[in-house]
Amino acid sequence: MRTPENHARTIRRPPVFAAALLLVPVLVLTLVLGRPPEVRAELPQTSGGPRLEIRGFTDFNFFADDREAPGAQSGFQEGQYVLHFNAPLSKRTAFFAEITWTPHVHEFGTEVERTIFKYTRSDQLKISFGRYHTPINWWNTAYHHGVWLQPTVSRPEWIKFGGDFLPIHFVGGLVEGTVAVDGLNLIYQAGVGNGRSESINRANDAGDVNNNRAWLANIGLQPDRFYALRVGGSIYQDRFPTDGGPVVDETIAGAYLVWTRETPQVLAEYSHIRHEDVATGAKTNNQAYYVLVAYRLPFWGQRWKPYARSEEMDVAADDPAFGGLIQDYRRYLGGVRIDVSDQAALKLEYQRIREDGGAFYNAMYTQISLAF
């Protein structure tokens, strides 16, 4: 484990600053373009005859950090290529799919991220089946693949795609809806399906490995008078075998408070994960949170949106599922999103990161993200 004492290093000035200068002409263009539309997480579903609506996202990045070699990294990086497919099937039914192509060293990896068949009886009752981004926290269902959708360069570490902390995907069925009572909207979701596989960062797409269903419930409140405000909480339970380790009972409790307007925008979430070794009864506790504050400036065509985010992830060293896989993590970041056009955003971001109790290091990111 690295400590501040054994992690002494010489701070280098990341080369990303020089690369950012190349983007000055892009910044100038933002002064003459119109205000972008409100960001939406996915295409609305519409009724009608058979047709297929397609929307895409991609991004391109330059990054650098000041860790000592061989840990230091810098360079250009392609982001994911993302396609959203929306197909209204009838007045009450629709199909949605999301497919990504992720760059690796020698190839692009193809993944079916979401496939959802939904029946809408009314706003109060919707029933669906498929593969979801697990609805146990707000970010995971508000910002899907396609970083143009979100304010920052990347997700919080504990909610990242391919991560181990939360079960990001869920295969099964959901019942959901919104019930309005005296100016207050109750938003609910309840589901049952396949939980984690032996590789805990993947869902059981082909069937639950231990014939034990996971279940979840999510409740949110959204007042009519302050419609940008939403508060809520969730619970998730599962039993899964670890790869070569014990069988684990998992309980995840989460809470969130969000204000979605951009003057300001405030997002805050917390998750607590308790694991119990079924054989020994030993229990461990893990937790994570983030807080994000952003504000769309009223001048320059309202295209500039500064933001800051703080996040932490604390993992028990002896956890039967996470031990040896996940490190404690701290990250504090600040940046600005500049909407260059209605479908293109430039993000400049500084990060200060500490992993597994080691020393902090610095990183800089420049990202162009697109929607088409």
C-alpha positions in Angstrom: 0.0 0.0 0.0 1.3 3.4 -0.9 1.6 6.0 1.8 2.5 9.7 1.7 5.9 8.8 3.1 6.9 6.3 0.4 5.1 8.2 -2.4 7.4 11.2 -2.7 7.6 12.5 -6.2 8.5 15.5 -8.3 5.4 17.3 -9.5 5.4 17.7 -13.3 3.3 20.2 -15.2 0.9 18.0 -17.2 1.2 18.5 -21.0 -2.6 18.8 -21.2 -2.3 22.6 -20.6 -0.5 23.0 -23.9 -3.1 20.9 -25.7 -5.9 23.0 -24.2 -4.4 26.0 -25.9 -5.2 24.4 -29.2 -8.9 24.6 -28.3 -9.0 28.3 -27.8 -10.6 28.8 -31.3 -13.3 26.4 -30.2 -14.0 28.5 -27.1 -14.3 31.6 -29.3 -17.0 29.9 -31.4 -19.1 29.5 -28.3 -19.6 33.3 -28.1 -21.5 33.4 -31.3 -23.7 30.3 -31.0 -27.1 30.0 -29.4 -28.0 28.5 -26.1 -28.2 24.7 -26.1 -31.4 22.9 -25.3 -32.0 21.3 -22.0 -30.1 18.0 -21.6 -32.3 14.9 -21.6 -31.3 11.5 -20.6 -32.9 9.6 -23.4 -35.4 9.9 -26.3 -39.1 10.3 -25.4 -41.3 7.4 -26.4 -44.0 8.3 -28.8 -46.9 6.4 -30.2 -47.4 5.7 -33.9 -46.7 3.1 -36.6 -43.7 0.9 -36.9 -40.5 3.0 -37.0 -37.1 3.2 -35.4 -35.6 6.3 -33.9 -31.8 6.3 -33.5 -29.6 8.7 -31.5 -25.9 8.5 -31.0 -23.1 9.8 -28.7 -19.3 9.8 -28.7 -16.4 11.7 -27.2 -12.7 12.3 -27.6 -10.3 13.1 -24.8 -6.8 14.3 -23.9 -5.6 13.7 -20.3 -2.4 13.7 -18.2 -1.5 13.2 -14.6 1.6 13.8 -12.5 2.2 10.4 -10.9 5.7 9.1 -11.0 6.6 6.7 -13.9 5.4 4.0 -14.6 2.1 5.1 -13.1 1.9 8.4 -14.9 -0.3 8.5 -18.0 -1.1 11.0 -20.7 -2.3 11.1 -24.2 -5.3 11.0 -26.5 -8.2 8.7 -25.8 -11.3 7.8 -27.8 -14.5 7.5 -25.8 -17.4 5.2 -26.3 -19.5 5.1 -29.4 -23.1 4.8 -28.2 -26.3 4.2 -30.1 -29.8 4.5 -28.6 -32.6 2.7 -30.4 -36.2 3.7 -29.7 -39.1 1.8 -31.4 -42.7 2.6 -30.6 -44.6 -0.7 -31.2 -48.2 0.4 -30.5 -50.0 3.1 -28.5 -49.0 1.5 -25.2 -45.9 -0.5 -26.0 -42.3 0.4 -27.0 -38.9 -1.1 -27.2 -35.6 0.6 -26.3 -32.0 -0.6 -26.7 -28.6 0.9 -26.0 -25.4 -0.5 -27.6 -21.8 0.7 -27.0 -18.5 0.2 -28.6 -15.7 0.7 -26.1 -12.0 1.2 -27.2 -9.4 -1.3 -25.9 -5.8 -1.8 -26.7 -6.4 -4.0 -29.8 -10.1 -3.7 -30.5 -13.4 -2.2 -29.7 -15.6 -4.1 -27.3 -19.3 -4.3 -28.2 -21.8 -4.4 -25.4 -25.6 -4.5 -25.2 -26.1 -2.1 -22.3 -29.9 -1.9 -22.1 -32.8 -3.7 -23.8 -36.2 -2.8 -22.5 -39.7 -3.7 -23.5 -42.2 -1.4 -21.8 -46.0 -1.4 -21.5 -47.5 1.9 -20.4 -51.0 1.6 -18.8 -50.9 5.2 -17.5 -48.5 7.5 -15.8 -49.3 5.7 -12.6 -48.5 2.2 -13.9 -45.7 1.1 -16.3 -44.5 -2.5 -16.6 -41.2 -3.5 -18.3 -38.8 -6.3 -18.8 -35.2 -6.4 -19.9 -31.7 -5.2 -19.0 -31.5 -2.0 -17.1 -29.1 0.4 -15.5 -30.1 -0.6 -12.0 -32.4 2.0 -10.5 -30.9 2.2 -7.0 -29.3 5.6 -7.3 -30.1 8.8 -9.3 -26.9 9.2 -11.4 -27.2 5.6 -12.8 -30.6 6.2 -14.3 -30.3 10.0 -15.1 -27.0 9.8 -17.1 -26.7 6.8 -19.3 -23.9 6.0 -21.8 -22.9 9.1 -23.7 -20.9 11.6 -21.6 -22.5 14.5 -23.4 -25.5 13.8 -21.2 -23.7 14.5 -17.9 -22.1 17.7 -16.6 -18.6 16.3 -15.8 -16.0 14.4 -17.8 -16.7 11.1 -16.0 -19.0 9.4 -13.5 -18.2 9.2 -9.8 -15.8 6.3 -9.3 -18.2 4.2 -7.3 -20.9 4.5 -10.1 -18.6 4.0 -13.1 -19.5 1.6 -15.8 -17.6 -1.7 -15.3 -17.0 -0.9 -11.7 -17.4 -3.4 -8.8 -19.0 -1.3 -6.0 -22.6 -1.0 -7.3 -24.4 -3.6 -9.5 -24.7 -1.2 -12.4 -26.8 -3.5 -14.5 -30.0 -5.5 -13.6 -31.8 -8.1 -15.7 -35.4 -8.7 -14.8 -38.7 -6.8 -14.6 -39.8 -3.5 -13.2 -43.1 -1.9 -12.2 -43.0 1.9 -11.9 -45.1 5.0 -12.1 -45.9 8.4 -10.7 -48.8 9.1 -8.4 -49.8 12.7 -7.8 -51.4 13.6 -4.5 -52.1 17.2 -3.4 -49.3 18.8 -5.3 -46.7 16.1 -4.4 -45.6 13.5 -6.9 -44.7 10.0 -5.6 -42.3 8.3 -8.0 -41.9 4.5 -7.4 -40.0 1.6 -8.9 -40.0 -2.0 -7.8 -38.2 -4.9 -9.5 -37.1 -8.5 -9.3 -34.4 -10.1 -11.4 -30.9 -11.5 -11.7 -28.3 -9.8 -9.5 -24.5 -10.0 -9.6 -22.7 -12.9 -11.2 -19.5 -14.5 -9.9 -17.7 -11.7 -11.6 -19.4 -9.1 -9.5 -19.2 -6.2 -12.0 -21.5 -8.0 -14.4 -25.2 -8.9 -14.3 -26.4 -12.5 -14.9 -27.5 -12.0 -18.5 -28.0 -15.7 -19.3 -29.7 -16.6 -16.0 -29.0 -16.3 -12.3 -26.0 -18.4 -11.3 -27.4 -19.5 -8.0 -31.2 -19.4 -8.7 -31.6 -16.6 -6.2 -33.5 -13.5 -7.3 -32.4 -10.0 -6.5 -35.1 -7.4 -5.6 -35.1 -3.6 -5.4 -37.4 -0.8 -4.4 -37.0 2.9 -5.1 -39.2 5.8 -3.8 -38.9 9.5 -4.7 -40.8 12.6 -4.0 -41.1 15.6 -6.3 -43.3 18.6 -5.4 -45.2 20.5 -8.1 -44.2 23.9 -6.6 -40.5 23.0 -6.7 -40.4 20.6 -9.6 -36.6 20.7 -9.9 -36.4 19.2 -6.5 -36.4 15.4 -6.0 -35.5 13.4 -2.9 -35.7 9.7 -2.4 -34.2 6.4 -1.3 -33.7 2.9 -2.4 -33.1 -0.7 -1.1 -31.6 -3.6 -2.9 -31.0 -7.2 -1.8 -29.3 -10.2 -3.4 -27.3 -13.3 -2.6 -24.4 -14.2 -5.0 -21.3 -16.4 -5.1 -18.0 -14.7 -5.4 -15.3 -15.9 -7.8 -13.5 -18.6 -5.8 -14.7 -17.1 -2.5 -17.7 -17.3 -0.2 -21.4 -16.9 -0.9 -22.4 -13.3 0.1 -25.7 -11.7 1.2 -25.8 -8.1 0.0 -28.0 -5.3 1.2 -27.6 -1.8 -0.5 -29.4 1.2 1.0 -29.2 4.5 -0.9 -30.4 8.1 -0.6 -30.4 11.1 -2.9 -31.3 14.8 -3.1 -31.1 16.6 -6.4 -32.0 20.0 -7.7 -32.0 19.7 -11.5 -32.2 23.3 -12.6 -28.9 24.7 -13.7 -29.0 28.0 -11.8 -27.8 26.2 -9.7 -27.7 22.5 -10.2 -27.1 20.4 -7.0 -26.7 16.6 -6.9 -25.9 14.6 -3.8 -26.1 10.8 -3.2 -25.0 8.2 -0.6 -24.9 4.4 -0.7 -24.2 2.0 2.1 -23.5 -1.7 1.2 -23.5 -4.4 3.9 -22.1 -7.8 3.0 -22.6 -11.0 5.1 -20.6 -14.1 4.6 -23.3 -16.8 4.5 -21.0 -19.5 5.9 -19.5 -17.6 8.8 -22.0 -14.8 9.4 -19.2 -12.2 9.4 -20.5 -8.7 8.3 -18.7 -5.8 6.7 -19.9 -2.3 5.8 -18.9 -0.2 2.8 -20.0 3.3 1.9 -19.7 6.0 -0.8 -21.0 9.4 -1.6 -20.7 12.4 -4.0 -21.8 16.0 -4.0 -21.9 18.0 -7.2 -22.6 21.7 -7.6 -22.9 23.5 -11.0 -24.1 26.8 -12.2 -24.9 27.9 -15.8 -23.6 31.5 -16.1 -26.1 34.1 -17.3 -23.8 35.7 -19.8 -22.0 34.5 -23.0 -25.3 33.1 -24.2 -25.6 30.9 -21.1 -23.3 28.4 -22.7 -20.7 28.2 -19.8 -21.4 25.9 -16.9 -18.7 25.8 -14.1 -19.0 22.8 -11.7 -17.3 21.1 -8.8 -17.6 17.6 -7.3 -16.4 15.8 -4.2 -16.6 12.1 -3.9 -15.3 9.3 -1.5 -15.5 5.5 -1.4 -14.6 3.6 1.7 -14.2 -0.2 1.4 -13.6 -2.7 4.2 -10.3 -4.4 3.7 -11.7 -7.8 4.8 -15.0 -7.5 2.8 -15.8 -11.0 1.3 -16.7 -9.6 -2.1 -14.7 -6.4 -2.4 -11.5 -7.3 -0.6 -8.6 -7.2 -3.0 -10.8 -5.8 -5.8 -11.7 -2.2 -4.8 -9.5 0.4 -3.2 -10.5 3.4 -1.0 -10.9 6.4 -3.2 -11.0 10.1 -2.9 -11.5 12.6 -5.7 -12.1 16.4 -5.8 -12.6 18.0 -9.1 -13.6 21.2 -10.7 -14.1 22.3 -14.3 -16.3 24.0 -16.8 -18.6 22.7 -19.5 -19.0 24.9 -22.6 -21.8 24.1 -25.0 -20.1 24.8 -28.3 -23.3 24.0 -30.2 -26.6 22.3 -29.5 -24.9 18.9 -29.9 -21.3 19.5 -28.9 -19.8 20.2 -25.5 -16.3 21.0 -24.5 -15.2 20.2 -20.9 -12.0 21.3 -19.2 -11.5 19.6 -15.8 -8.9 19.4 -13.0 -8.9 16.5 -10.6 -7.1 15.7 -7.4 -7.1 12.0 -6.6 -6.0 9.7 -3.8 -6.2 5.9 -4.1 -5.9 3.3 -1.4 -4.6 5.7 1.2 -1.7 6.8 -0.9 -0.6 10.3 -1.7 -2.8 12.7 -3.8 -1.9 13.2 -7.4 -3.2 15.7 -10.0 -4.8 15.1 -13.4 -6.2 17.3 -16.2 -8.7 16.4 -18.8 -9.9 18.0 -22.0 -13.0 16.4 -23.5 -15.2 17.0 -26.6 -18.5 15.2 -26.4 -21.1 14.9 -29.1 -24.7 14.0 -29.6 -26.1 13.2 -33.0 
